[in-house]
Amino acid sequence: MKTSMPLLSVARRAKALPYRRLAMLGMLATAIPALAWAQKHPGQAQLVREVAADTGKDPRALNALLDGAKRQQSIIDAISRPAEAKPWKDYRPIFVTQQRIVDGIAFYRAHRALIERTAHRYHVAPEYIVAIIGVETSYGRIVGKYKVLDALVTLGLYYPPRASYFRGELKTLLELPESHLAGPVATLTGSYAGAQGWGQFMPSSIRDYGVDADGDGHIDLQRSLPDILASVANYFAKHGWVEGGPVTVPARPDRAAKALAVKDSTPQWPLEQLQAWGYTPARALGPGRLASLQTLQGEQGTEYWITFQNFYVITRYNRSPLYALAVHQLAQAIAAGVKAKAAP
């Protein structure tokens, strides 16, 4: 009886309330669960509003999709210790291995006609298309097991150091049309950073550089080799690949070589200027090329590399010069192996 009397009292009082006040209470009661539901992840409500405004997608469906995503500490742990933080002498053995070279040669030979046709169409060196896929996913064997949605929610909404970038990628993922995805958003898998497919494209790269090369109406970077190869080649082409141009050459500094503090791989000096400062390229190159210089710690000590526009293009895929040099050396080894096997 003690528990039922207050309930009866509340009911009697509710009957006495004016209709408008009852209506307002009803609206408040229904709004509270909605607000709680929309905020499972920090910033989710604002994100949903933006995507809905940009695309006309149903906010309830977007909220339901995001509610299914999970923050994963292992993703934050992984991005906190990237391979690119290693010195070159430790980074190179991860990606430029004899097995990866052998597999790259076999992959090139198995798909030679398609690879070279794609390279010709985009005016990109074919061995670099293959090397990107080799470094990224070992030719499609290791594409990542994280749910892409989990990765981008974790990094975009729970990882302040890179939240701006990854929130943008999450928003792009939610806005991509179905024709740009290998399946429903909730089922997509990839790297801990949310990259997908054999070439490990982020959502904005799928949007901007993905190609439906097989003409089936979908950009499928998981199962369509024509789409995969064309998308990587298109990425290089759109970032300014110079057909037939050099990528990088080792350099030998003289004793009086000028010390250079280089922040990135943007070509910024004429090659002749680097030579005047005491850096001699290992092979002769035509004059007038813009270049930069990378100083790396190799197995035998300090290495100096003069880099050009095509090296810079590779760093648009991954901004680390270590990554670009690994792609270059793998590409050169694959090209040499393909040529050797083709010789009579």
Secondary structure as UniProt FT lines:
FT   TURN            2..3
FT   HELIX           4..16
FT   HELIX           19..38
FT   TURN            42..43
FT   HELIX           44..55
FT   HELIX           59..67
FT   HELIX           73..79
FT   HELIX           83..85
FT   HELIX           88..95
FT   HELIX           98..110
FT   HELIX           112..122
FT   HELIX           126..137
FT   TURN            138..141
FT   STRAND          146..147
FT   HELIX           148..157
FT   HELIX           160..162
FT   HELIX           163..175
FT   HELIX           178..180
FT   HELIX           185..187
FT   STRAND          189..190
FT   TURN            192..193
FT   TURN            197..200
FT   HELIX           203..209
FT   TURN            213..214
FT   TURN            221..223
FT   HELIX           225..238
FT   TURN            239..240
FT   TURN            243..244
FT   STRAND          248..253
FT   TURN            255..256
FT   STRAND          269..270
FT   HELIX           271..276
FT   TURN            277..278
FT   STRAND          279..281
FT   TURN            287..288
FT   STRAND          290..298
FT   TURN            299..300
FT   STRAND          301..307
FT   HELIX           309..317
FT   HELIX           321..342
//
